[in-house]
Amino acid sequence: MSDELVSILVLVAVFGVATALGINMGILGIVAAFAVGTARGVSEDDIFAGFPGDLFVILVGVTFLFAIASNVRRGRARGGGDRGADRARLRDPLTASTPC
C-alpha cells in the first residue's frame, strides 16, 4: 500500500477510536503520526519537521485565552481573596480571623 493510503486509513482509525472511547483526538493523531512514520522508515527529525510547532504554541495560547475569557464572562474567575472570604463566611464568626 502507498504511504498516503496507509496515512488515511490510520486517520480514519484514529477518528473512530477517539469518538468511541472519548480520548483526545489530537494526542492520538500525534502518536499515530509517529507510529506510521517510524513504520514507514521516516526519521524522527523528518517527522518533527512536518509538525508546525509555532502554530501549535499559538493555538494553545489562543485556546487558553478564550478559556479564561469564557470563565470571566460567566463569573467563574475569582481570585484567591474571594475564596478566603468564602471560607471565612462558612466558619464561626468568633474564629473567622484565625488562619485557615
ABEGO torsion letter per residue (X at the ends): XBAAAAAAAAAAAAAAAAAAAGBBAAAAAAAAAAAAAAAAGBBAAAAAAABBAAAAAAAAAAAAAAAAAAAAAAGABBBAAAAAAAAAAABBAAAAABBX
